[in-house]
Amino acid sequence: MSFFRLMLRNRGAMIGSIGVLLFFVTAVFAPLLAPYAPDQMNLINRFQRPSSAHPFGTDQFGRDILSRVIWGSRISLIVGLSALGLAAVVGTILGAVAGFYSKWLDEIIMRTVDVLLSFPDIFLAIAVTTIMRPGLNSTIIAIGVYNLPQVIRVARGSVLSVRKSLYVESAEAIGLNRHTILFKHILPNAVAPILVLTTVRLAASIMTAAGLSFLGVGIQPPTPEWGSMISEARSYIVTAPHLSLIPGFAILLTVLSLNLVGDAMNDILNPRIRGRRASLNV
């Protein structure tokens, strides 16, 4: 049964896919969907409740919250995809090298990964952003480093698993170049676990970006980022709770949708889980 047919049969995947599609469409078409500019201030209209003119109300500077949430989805998408792209490329190469080449390279790379994993994820990201100047680029690099150890471990494990296949042993037996074996025969068949990981880690990356901005070491105001919006609204949580609840709900919906899709992909692409479920249905 095809991958897409299995996804269609998974209720969680379908619900998550709707949320993910909504997130991507909102991010891509933010300039067309936002009724106002995200930084357009009107101090006369401060702290307005939701209305027809401002469906989500306005903030302490009279900025339209709906427009800022819409533009915030674009910032979150840029940060998440850029950071994961960086981590996926570097982590896959390092993991493949560790799993395929000499043992001393494996030891150096994996011991470095162990050192990175000894730090709590958010502390590792904070350490990177404090070394660099807070902003969009430093947030992308910090979240890329934050995801790097997990990608290396999954890539290494996947390469080690595929390396034991008969077609790889046959390629080695006929004398093919080791680089050709790795990049032509092993990596194309080892990407499924990495793809699942990056889908799940996209949700974690968005959460981390929001957390860094909330703490003041990530993307800085007035950029419409969801975490910084919540941070700015802390002082008004009693008098104007919608200022923090609305971007918080946007984070919740996006992360939940991405996790539902990632879990479904893991169930479908992971042969151990697929085999276990097949044996239970017999």
Secondary structure, DSSP 8 states (H G I E B T S, - for coil): --HHHHHHH-HHHHHHHHHHHHHHHHHHTHHHH-SS-TT---GGGTT--S-SSSTT-B-TTS-BHHHHHHHHHHHHHHHHHHHHHHHHHHHHHHHHHHHHS-HHHHHHHHHHHHHHHTS-HHHHHHHHHHHS-SSHHHHHHHHHHHHHHHHHHHHHHHHHHHHTSHHHHHHHHTT--HHHIIIIIIGGGTHHHHHHHHHHHHHHHHHHHHHHHHHTSSS-TTS--HHHHHHHTGGGTTT-THHHHHHHHHHHHHHHHHHHHHHHHHHHH-HHHHHHHHHHH-
